[in-house]
Amino acid sequence: MQDEIVVTGIRASLSSSAQVKREANQIVDSISAVDVGKFPDANIAESLQRITGVAIDRSGGEGQFITVRGLGPEFNTVLVNGRVMATDNAGREFSFDVLSSNMIQRTDVFKSSVPELQEGGIGATVNIVTARPLKGPGGLQAAAQIGGIYDRSRKSVSPDLAATVSYANPDKTFGVLLAGSYTKRKSQTDTIAIDGWINGRPNIVQSIGGVPTLITGTDPRYPVTGNANLPQSLYYQRAQEERERINVSGAIQLKPSDNLEITVDGIYSRFNISGVTRRLDNFMAAPYFQPTFDGTNTATGLTMLGRDFIAQNPQFLAANPDLTNNGVNAKVDHVYNTTNRKSDSYQIGANLKWNPAENIELRFDASTTGANRRSPNAYLVYGALLPYNYQFKLDGGNGIPSISYDNNIINNADLMRLHYMGIDANRSRDRGSEYHFDTKWDVDGSILRNVMVGLSYTERRKINRSFNNSDTSCTYCGYQVPIAQGLLKPYQWGDLLGGGQNIPPSVFEVDPQAFLAYLNNPATLAIPSNGRTPQQQAAFAAQVQALDGGPFGVREQLRGTVNVRERLTAGYISMQFGNDRWTGNAGVRVIRTQVLSSGFDTPVTSINNTPGDDTLQYTYGAATAIAVRSSYVNALPSANIKYSLTDKLIARAAFSQTITRPTLTDLGVNNDYGGRIAVPLSSGGNPSLLPFRSTNYDLSLEWYLSRVSYISVGGFYKDLSDFLELQTLPVERFGRIYQDTRTRNGQTGTIKGIEVGAQYSLDALGGFVGGFGVTGNYTYVASSATRDQTLSDFSCGYNGLSPHSANGSVFYEKYGISARVSYNWRSDYLRNCRDSQSRPRNRSAYGQLDFNLSYDLTPNFQVYLQGVNVTNQYIDEWSAIEERYLLQQETGARYNFGVRIKL
């Protein structure tokens, strides 16, 4: 019984990972399956975070993206069986939540490069290896998992099913494997957030001699020296999702002779998210009434002006007749937002390995991949201009901002009016194919061990199409048209983020279909608004009803089209050297990149302000097709050396030059416009982007105590240029200053760090204590960055880089018990240097406690329980300084439980 546990359990996984690391010709870390169909964690990314230098980003509390050595998901190449897999994301970044872990045999994280490895990962290249039938024990093997998922925030149980079947004949000349899984999960994310801080000197109102007086930014009576920082909005939000994932993977292998092996494999994933977000929002706009500031010029309190204040101070409006909403800026928005993601992806590949001679190996690999995504969503806003002034406090209790609500008004359905109604059904399509031809020539009797030469060709095209009603989303803007009785239903959320903190007890929700029927009703469209006479309103209603689909149908907006084709032609040579004590490799990879970015130019012909509201409305001219071509060549040398100081002590050094190309959708020619009078917004692509380049140096020392236990320490240095990052910058357009968001080539600089990792098993002690073991690692990263400081009044490092990250696990495996408790932690980090309002977005240090527990009732029957974020750790974000609150968020704890059966 004990031998079986060692072979198939945690120690076997750790031993396999240690051997991959020890025998590799480059710097690599690995996570291996514990058994057939059993990866260490239910989510691949959550396993990878236990590797030195790896941190993860979560979506709905589930691992989705990885950061390696401080470089985010867009800077890491993720391969499946050595090939790129298409993604339904906007960019190249791979979503680990689309694949079930039961089909994975091993995941390798390559931190140094070799010429035969696909380029594109400055942080790391990750290769997910699916199970192969001829690699298994042979015969008929089957494993099944029947379980459930319990999300504490939703208090509901959902199914979690998986099965794997493989067969290999006794001679290991034929094998077939099939794996499948079905998961449905309900999640909830609660948030209290400020949507960015406005940095400037906007208009304010001060009571001077008892008289409200408008003070502009140039007035010497302005209360601060330099720029003030004022909140854009404060909102309370609950997002609920139902995630459904179906995965199928398979492989067929033929080995008709010792020198020929053929593999055909495929993966299919369908991942659907059906979500609803309910939000109570308070948009704050100038003029701010009697704001107070701390020593950092951060607003600690302010007042928004209600209708009663304006009515009681007619002289104020008379002196300032151009104020939006006649001076009323106290408002409340109830938002009902459907957040749906309907996606599928696949990869099909074939590989032929042939040894025509004992010292020659030829490999040919061909694959095709695709992904599709549809996002049919509605963003429905209804609310009111408030009669009373409300006060904003930066610290309304427990470090959370608050607003002085009158719940009898904001929760009174009779006072609510229609406002913004956005409908969209965007589509994304990703297609790719690649072909690799690799040769290897083994050399005998020489310090030169082998020579590898290869060629590859890859083509990928990503198309995003925009379908929405942006030309009629403001049909009802202005809080003027009443809402029929019975359409608004109160949704109680008294337990939002634990309750208290001056949170309003409820928000209004709607039945989207019934609500849209009311919006489309000719009688509703006939209600005069925005100063129109009945005759003018009738003409307006006829105009929007004549559009394809009516005012709330979706129409393709050609200005949002992104169509990017990328062709890569590469060749490499790599030479392996060595003797009994050392090995090394050196070579170069040369790649030509050709990009064609296509889309449409749709000029803005007019910009109007919505009467009664400060939302900007745009009118566009006729679309004209445009295309931009670019190409460049990169030569990427690399070298690795590995030296065995003793039988157990290995030293390594590595040098390489690497690139990360701009993500395909960032290369689009698209442009879009929106925003409000105070904060106009623009966004789009940038077809002139250059690849992000890095020169990398690595040193490491590895001490192997046994097949399971080792200690490693390493250092790395990266010299960076043409860094790619999403930036929001002030740009002048149409006579206004827009906050323009798009990816740009940013700073140059360096990233350097130290990684320490270890795993140790006490099995040599025997008895009960011999079942224990520990694993852990720590990474320190430092950086320097050079940015154009004329664009901001603050300095930034690199997005996603935590100076410190660590994780540790204690495990026990004996007597049929397998248990592991893990804690993962990373220090605070910059999420985006120029985020909302062109200000930084920082995230506080975050630590999470997880556990795995299983018991073998028989050698073939196991019960298990896994817990994720069991202490319910909150996420906190801030802007530039911790006092400038941005967000607090709760995703809750999650538990997986069930039985595993092995035949």
Secondary structure, DSSP 8 states (H G I E B T S, - for coil): -HHHHHHHSHHHHHHHHHHHHHH-SS-EEEEE-SBTTB-SSSSHHHHHTTSTTEEEEEETTEEEEEEETTB-GGGEEEEETTEE---SSSSS---GGGS-GGGEEEEEEE-S--TTS-S--SSEEEEEEE--GGGS-SEEEEEEEEEEEEETTTTEEEEEEEEEEEEE-TTSSEEEEEEEEEEEEEEEEEEEEE--EEEE---EEEEETTEEEEE-TT-TT-SSSS-EEEESEEEEEEEEEEEEEEEEEEEEEEEEETTEEEEEEEEEEEEEEEEEEEEEEEE--SSEEEEEE-TTSBEEEEEE--HHHHHH-HHHHHH-TT-GGGG---EEEEEEEE--EEEEEEEEEEEEEEEEETTEEEEEEEEEEEEEEEEEEEEEEEEEE-SS-EEEES-SSTT--EE---HHHHT-GGG-EEEEEEEEEEEEEEEEEEEEEEEEEE-SSSSEEEEEEEEEEEEEEEEEE-EE-TTTTTTTTTT-SB--TTS-EEEE-TTGGGS-TT--SEEEE--HHHHHHHHH-HHHHTS--TT--HHHHHHHHHHHHTSTT-TTS-EE-GGG-EEEEEEEEEEEEEEEEE-SSEEEEEEEEEEEEEEEEEEEE--EEEEEE-TTS-BEEEEE---EEEEEEEEEEEEEEEEEEEEESSSSEEEEEEEEEEEE---GGGG---EEEEEBSSSEEEEE--TT---EEEEEEEEEEEEESSSS-EEEEEEEEEEEES-EEEEEEEEEETTEEEEEEEEEE--EEEEEEEEEEEEEE-GGG-TTGGGEEEEEEEEEEEEEEE--GGG-SS----TT--SEEEEEEEEEEETTEEEEEEEEEE--EEEESB-GGG--EEE--EEEEEEEEEEEEETTEEEEEEEESTT---EEEESSSTTSEEEEEE---EEEEEEEEE-
